[in-house]
Amino acid sequence: MEIGSKILTGAAATVILALVGHAVTGDNFITGLEQKAQTELDARGLESASVSFARDPLSRVAVLDGEADDEEKQEALTVVMAIPGVSSASWKGQHVIAAAEDGAPGTGVPATAGQDKIAKCQSDVDKIMAANNISFRSGSAYVSLDTKKVLDQIAAALQTCDGLSIAVEGHTDDNGNKDVNRDMSQERADRIKTGLVERGIAEALISAKGYGSTRPRAEGSGAAADAQNRRIEFRIGAGDGSSQNDAKAQQEG
């Protein structure tokens, strides 16, 4: 009896430790999601938006709060939903945008279907861009031969990302008129989108948005900073059509 009791006691302790470890792992996972989401929002110039995830029970549902107009709210939702592991997101008290679930081993929190694929595709494009930045001459939307070669690489990487959305973002330096800069950045984004379509990427999955000089990568107005700020960025997301339609509406509105 004494031996049996010890065995049962040991088994119970093992189960308790496993449950505690599972809970800690899940909490760490959610904390990591929260930190990644807030960091990405801040990096995108959306510092007024805060994001949180429930802990009791653990949840991958992102709740955003803060002062923002409708366009900023939609962008913040798109940014947060693109983070692998986030299952759904909403502004506090508003409609939830959800993704499908497929289970994630080892975290205590289910994963989002397709998020691993989105993360992989975004990483592949980011690596190409880190080595071959697309930039433009001041006041120009001309697509150079070097840029066309970069587009060849990006299009090749996107061939394995079938069904995912691609947001092409155009940015300028802060020289000149703000409205002119925004129009220029839109033209640059449109040209890059056209380049991807010419290389076999489905047009319906690509949106193009110009932000002008509102989101500089480098501070200052010297030649080096200007060159960094005249750029194109790519954002890979779920291909359900919602973010693409919203982006188009924003451009037309």
PENORRA-V659196 format. One record per backbone hydrogen bond with DSSP energy under -0.5 kcal/mol. NH is the residue of the N-H (numbers start at 1). CO is the residue of the C=O. E is the energy in kcal/mol with one decimal. If there is no record, write none. Layout:
BEGIN
((NH:CO:E) (NH:CO:E))
END
This chain:
BEGIN
((5:1:-2.5) (6:2:-2.1) (7:3:-2.2) (8:4:-2.5) (9:5:-2.9) (10:6:-2.7) (11:7:-2.4) (12:8:-2.5) (13:9:-2.4) (14:10:-2.2) (15:11:-2.2) (16:12:-2.5) (17:13:-2.6) (18:14:-2.2) (19:15:-2.4) (20:16:-2.6) (21:17:-2.8) (22:18:-2.4) (23:19:-2.3) (24:20:-2.6) (25:21:-2.5) (26:22:-2.3) (27:23:-2.6) (28:24:-2.6) (29:25:-2.2) (30:26:-2.2) (31:27:-2.6) (32:28:-2.4) (33:29:-2.1) (34:30:-2.5) (35:31:-2.3) (36:32:-2.6) (37:33:-2.7) (38:34:-2.3) (39:35:-2.5) (40:36:-2.4) (41:37:-2.2) (42:38:-2.5) (43:39:-2.3) (44:40:-1.4) (45:42:-1.6) (46:41:-2.7) (49:46:-1.8) (50:65:-3.1) (52:63:-1.7) (54:61:-0.5) (56:57:-0.6) (59:54:-1.7) (62:60:-0.6) (62:88:-3.1) (63:52:-2.5) (64:62:-0.5) (64:90:-2.9) (65:50:-2.2) (68:66:-0.5) (73:69:-2.4) (74:70:-2.3) (75:71:-2.3) (76:72:-2.6) (77:73:-2.3) (78:74:-2.2) (79:75:-2.6) (80:76:-2.5) (81:77:-2.7) (82:78:-1.1) (83:80:-1.6) (84:82:-0.5) (86:83:-2.0) (87:60:-1.4) (88:60:-0.9) (89:97:-2.4) (90:62:-1.7) (92:64:-2.9) (94:91:-3.0) (97:89:-3.3) (98:96:-0.6) (99:87:-2.7) (102:111:-1.8) (103:111:-1.0) (107:104:-1.0) (113:100:-2.2) (115:112:-1.7) (118:114:-2.2) (119:115:-2.6) (120:116:-2.3) (121:117:-2.5) (122:118:-2.7) (123:119:-2.3) (124:120:-2.3) (125:121:-2.2) (126:122:-2.7) (127:123:-2.2) (128:124:-1.5) (129:125:-2.5) (130:126:-2.4) (131:127:-1.4) (132:128:-1.9) (135:133:-0.6) (136:230:-0.8) (140:137:-1.9) (144:142:-0.9) (148:144:-2.1) (149:145:-1.8) (150:146:-1.8) (151:147:-2.5) (152:148:-1.7) (153:149:-1.6) (154:150:-2.6) (155:151:-2.8) (156:152:-1.9) (157:153:-2.2) (158:154:-2.3) (159:155:-0.8) (159:156:-0.6) (160:157:-1.1) (161:158:-1.8) (164:161:-2.1) (165:237:-2.0) (166:205:-3.1) (167:235:-3.0) (168:166:-0.6) (168:207:-3.2) (169:167:-0.6) (169:233:-3.0) (170:209:-2.6) (171:231:-2.3) (172:212:-2.8) (181:177:-2.4) (182:178:-2.3) (183:179:-2.2) (184:180:-2.6) (185:181:-2.7) (186:182:-2.0) (187:183:-2.2) (188:184:-2.3) (189:185:-2.2) (190:186:-2.6) (191:187:-2.2) (192:188:-2.0) (193:189:-2.4) (194:190:-2.5) (195:191:-2.1) (196:192:-2.0) (197:193:-2.4) (198:194:-2.6) (199:195:-0.7) (200:197:-1.8) (201:196:-2.2) (205:202:-1.4) (206:203:-1.7) (207:166:-2.2) (209:168:-2.6) (211:170:-2.9) (214:211:-1.8) (226:222:-2.7) (227:223:-2.1) (228:224:-1.6) (229:225:-2.0) (230:226:-1.7) (231:171:-0.9) (231:229:-1.5) (232:134:-0.9) (233:169:-2.2) (235:167:-2.1) (237:165:-2.1) (245:241:-2.3) (246:242:-2.1) (247:243:-2.2) (248:244:-2.3) (249:245:-2.3) (250:246:-2.1) (251:247:-1.9) (252:248:-2.1) (253:249:-1.8))
END
